[in-house]
Amino acid sequence: MRRNRVLTGIAASALVIAILAADHYFVHGFPSAALLALVAFAASYELCLILESAGVATFPKLTAFASFAVALMPVLVNHFYSQTSSFAWQAGLIFLFMILTFAIALAKPDPNAGAKAVISGTFVLMYVGFALSFLVRLRGLPQVGNALLIFVLACSKVGDSAAYFVGRMIGKHPFARRISPRKTVEGAVAAFAASLLVAVVMARFVAGSVSLVQLLLWAALLSVAAQFGDLAESLLKRAGAVKDSSSIIGAVGGTLDVVDSLLLCAPTAYILALAAGLGAGPG
């Protein structure tokens, strides 16, 4: 049920906030990055299985491990090789993944399936593992990293909750009937408004770095990205003829179902932060 998914998303966000607090004061970012890498592993594996249900060959295990490594790379580089760019290390891992998958594909008796597996695996790695790594980058920004990460999570999950409850109570106009029939225009508007409210609440935590006007603009863009990310996963699941990405969280569905809106939110938020001059170091 979507209600359970919303509640699980809120609980997961609360857990992430608790871990952020712990690693901020004690262990300098590793627990939150490790948790995110595990999420990337699970979500990538689930997406590979969805694509296989749609008739597209993949390399589920290899892709999931690569997503884990790519998501974890920014915090490892920042701690052990801080003078180099973690983007370069990630690019190296992605190219290594492509070389390995091409080698495996060349050995397959069906070159058509092998080529599709390379393409789909690279897509999953970029869309899930690389995208989620931007949350690690966001958290690592000086002074306001934790606050911006919480802001992004809140825009996504508070907006999702508002869309569900408002859509259930007064939703009458379908938003994307062919892709996700239960989504409504009223719910989408509620999600947008809820994200703006999050910006107002969070403004005091980023005062001096980001103005309220900037944060409201960011919230608006993140709301659009979150809702688009949700629809994108619905499109992929419809292609694979599956209701949920997995049953790992019971009635809620899978890991990908929980983080789908973050896959576009995370890169968007990091780009906005860099544009505002909040980035530092080699990246």
N, C-alpha and C positions, 0 to 999 in steps of 0.2 A: 504494500500500500504506500501511496505517496506520502501519507501522513507519517508513517513510520520512518520513511526516508528523510523527511524534513527533521524529525526529532533526532534521528541518528546523526544527521549532519550537524545539528546544534551541539549534541553531546561530543561529537568528534572535534568540533571547533573549540569547545571548552577544554578538552584534553590537550589539544595543541597549545592553547594559551598557558595551561599549567606547565607543560614541558618547556615552553619558551621561557617562562619565569625561572624554572629550575636551571636550564642551561645558561641563562643570562648571568645568574649569580654564581654558578658552581663550575660548569664544564664547557663554557664558551661555544655553544652552538652545535655540538656533535649530536646530542639526543634528538633534537628537532630535525636535523638534516638526515639522520639515520632513519627516523620514522618516515620522513617524506620519501626517502629512497625505497623503503619497503612498500609504501603506497604505490610508488611508480612501478615497482616490480609486479605487484598484484594487478594494478589497472592495465598495464601493458599486456600481461598474460591474458586477461579477460578480453581485451580488444582483439587480440590475435584469434581467440576462439570465436568471437563474433564474426570476424572476417572469414574464417574457415567455414562457418555456418552459411555464409553468403557465397561460398564456392571459390574463395580466394585462398590459395595456399600461403602458409606463413611458417616462420620458425619461432614458435611460442616461447620455448625455454631460453633460447639464445637471445631473443629480443627482450624478454623480461630481465635477464641478467644485465644486458647492455643498458637498459633503461635505469636499473638500479645504480649502475656505475656512473652514468651520465648525470643523474640527479644528485649523487653524492659528491661529484667532482668539485664543485665550487668551494665547499667548505674544506676539503682536503688540500686544495691548491692554496687557498688563503692562509691556511695554518702552516703548511710545509714548504710551499714554493711561492711565497707572497709577492715576489718580484716578477712573476710571469702571469700571463693572462689565463684564467680558467677557461675562457672561451676557446683558446687554442688547444688546451688539453681535451676539452669536450669534442672539438672538431676532429682531433686525432682518434678519439674513441669511435666516433661515428664513421670515419673512413675505415678504421680497422674492422668495424662491424660489417660494412659494405663489402670489404675484401673477403672476409670469412664467409659471408652469405653467398657471394658470387662463386667462391670455391666449392661450397656445398652444392649450389645450384648446377654447376658444371658437371658434377658427378651424378646428378639425378638422371634417370632414364627419360623423363619427360621435361625437355627444356622449357616448354611453355609454363608449366607449373613452377619450375625453378625460378624463372624470370619474375613471375608474379610474386613469389615468396620474397625475393630481394626487394621489390618495390614496396610491398605491403609491410615488410619488416622495418624498412627505413622510415616509412610513414609513421608507424606506431612509435618507433623510437623518438622521432622528432615531436610528434603530436602529444605524447604522454611524458616520456622521460625528460626530454629537453625542456618542454614547456613547464613542467613542475619544478625544474631546477631554478627557475626564476624566483620561486618563493624563497629558496635558500639565498639567492643573491639579494633579494629584497630585505630579508632579515639581517643580512650583513652590512647594510648601509649604516654609516656612522650616525649616532645620536637618535635617529628616528626609525631605524630598521624594524624593531619590534612593533612599534606603533603602526607602521605602514602595513606590516604583515597582518596584524589583527584587523586593520581597516579593510584589507582585501578580503579576508575570511568573512568578516561581518557583512560586507556588501553582498557577497555571494550567498551566504546562508540566511541572513536576515531577509534578503530579497526573495530567496526561494520560499521561505516560510510565509512571507506576506502574499506571494503569488498563490500559494496553495490555499491559505485560509480565506482570502478575499475571493479568489476564484470559486471556491466551494460555496461561499455564502451568497455572492451576488453575480457570479460570472455567468454571462448569457451569450457572449459573442466569441466564437472560436477564434483562436489566434493563429493556429497552424493545423487545420483540420486533417490534412493528409498525413502529416508527420506525427503529431501528438494531439489527438482529438480533445483531450481534457484541458489543454492550456487555453486560457481565455484572454481577451484584450484587457478585461478588468484586472485580471491577475498580473498581467505584464505591467500595467500602469501602477499597480500597488507595489510591485517589486522595484520599479523605478523610484517611486516616492520613498520607499523604505531605505533605499541606498542613500538618497539625499539626507534622510534623517540620521543615518549612520555618520555621514560626513559632519553634520552639525555636532553630534556627540563627540566625535573623535578630534574635532578641531583643536581643542585645548591641549591635546597630547602631542600635537605637531606644531604648536604655535611657535613662530620664529623661523620655521623652516618652510612651511607651506601655509598660504593664506586660506581663509575660509572659502573665498571665491574659487581658488584653485582646487580645493578639496571637493567642493560641490561639482565642479566640472569633471574631476576624476571619478567621482561617484556615479555621475551620469554615464560616462563612458564605460566604467566597469559593469554597471547594470546591463548595458547593451551587450557587452562581451559575455557576461555570465549567462544571459538568456539565450544568446546565440550558441554558446557552448553546450547548453542543455539541449537545444534543438539539434545540434550537430550529432550528439550521441544518440538521440532518438532516431535520426536519419540512419545512422550506422546499424542500430539495433533492428530497425524495420527492414533494412537490406538483408540482415542475417536471420530475420523472422524469429527474434527472441524478445521476451518481455523485459528481462533484466540481464545485466552483464554477467552475473553469476548468482549463486545462492549463498555466498560466503557469510553474508550478514543476515541470513534468514529471510524474513518477509521484506526486508528493506532492499535486497538485491545484492549487488556487488560493489567492490571498491570503486570501479569506474563510475557507477551510478552516483556515488557520493561526491566524487571530485570532478565530474564532467564540466561544471561551470567554471572551475578554476583553471582549466587547461588554456582558456583564452584570456582569463582575467590576469593570470600571473605575468605573462609577457607584457601585456598592456600596462599593468601597474609599474613594472620595472622601467619600461620605456618612458613613461610619464615622469617617474622619479629622476631619471637621467636628464630628461629635457628641462626639469626644474633645477638642475645643478646639484642634486643630492648625492651623486655618485662620487667615489674616490678610489684611487689606486688603479691597478692595471685591469681590474674587472674579472 
